[in-house]
């Protein structure tokens, strides 16, 4: 039995993909109201993916009687609260798969089980695939061909039933179990890219591709450099077993090329941080630039630029929230 | 004979104030077209100031035959070009008064006269008064009670005819000659305040008072701290004769209190940098945050936050320029 919490753009993709692989998934909805709405609409989720439309039907509930496997696809800052809500049902036999952006979620989750023996199997998921909500209820569109990477610290995840089901179900999106070192390296790479593209697009109110249009491109390069430099030094002291691989990956010139390439490849996309900022919603900046600020503190350095990014994104979001509340209509045509 | 170049909000105030003191001023206009327009409208400048309206009539010309005294009130980045245009008429007998924001204008001007003996008397002016253009041609409004401070490096400015005329004419705004050390101290204080309020309001698109509404107020404090720290160290090596006074003034807690006070006192104002950014015009950021970035380089430090401010302001301005060119109408109701 698999429950899925957070049937947004990534969660719905995961759910439909599992359903197409004949793996039953039950949606865990936030409340009675959401459950009634979903049931009234028939319980279908539609997913457009590379020209095809996949539709699957899901049972849904608010208060499950037990949780064997739980996939969590909410935003970083909502993960802890979402898990807390179902904590009594999460046992050492439960597999908890958390698919998220950013870093620092592990630090939020582990204190929920002070004794390691009471902890569930925690698996982390990471993806660069694109998925967005279309303007119809429970209709999403999947873009890109990136897989979902799955891994865990000190655990061979490929033996877990949930991971086996994810890996076997690959008609829409592939899932791959990765050794933790490789997974962590990809997480750090993605963190650096996000630490540049997300806040810059959110602060300036531009799409990813627009970032390459400025004469002040050096700002992207300088921010990339700070993120790489802090994280490289941080892993040397805090993740010594993976230092070499991660430091090689975080070479600042390599990462700057990747940042530019991602801007090109996703030129017309609005970053999730831009979308959240424009809508006055809380962003994931604490788990992206904020993680780098915290990592810097732990090695007695200061991530000046990342700190400015955290503050400006939060200020921009607060300002947009105030403007929206006073009747302002965003001018941006946002495409995720 | 006094010529005035740059009859914008500050320049017009200076011109009307001199005229009210019976000191004749001739406007130096940019071109024939501007001259025709000004003459057609009758040659009047109106200035509202604390409930009264002052009107004065001015002769204007484009190509003067000689320049005895020249008051320049254009933006920092336009000063050098404006002076260059009239360079052949500027002699060692000329007094050149440059009233401006920011720092670094001296570095632009001095190379125009490689030989010190061919240099005019250069006087610098500094003011925190408020003045804005009203939506009628040649009508301005003066707010605040701040005087105009006048000074020069290695020169007793109070003996200069132009300075005497400025000091004597004080019916609308007072002018005061200051010893260079005191003047420089006020310039650095204003620079710190501007280095915080100007870019932050421009990047976030908010009025001065809005800056105090954010939970992330620490960003103002941190930026103030960086500006104070860099400039204090810079003056110790580059302006040793004024170090003590300036360093006392640039105490970071004192300056942060001043920054907050200015935000309160000018709460509904849009900073000049916000106005320029919103209109897609070139800003003075190179002479404010850019000056601090350069000062940091000269003492082998990096002004990380100020550098980010320079880049983000330029990017924001470029983005607004692109949006304006594609038909975007600014939503802000700007009040200078």
Interface residues (C-beta under 8 A of the other chain):
Chain A: X203 X204 X205 X206 X210 X213 X214 X215 X216 X218 X219 X222 X226 X304 X305 X307 X308 X310 X311 X312 X314 X315 X316 X318 X319 X322 X328 X331
Chain B: X203 X204 X205 X206 X210 X213 X214 X215 X216 X218 X219 X222 X226 X304 X305 X307 X308 X310 X311 X312 X314 X315 X316 X318 X319 X322 X328 X331
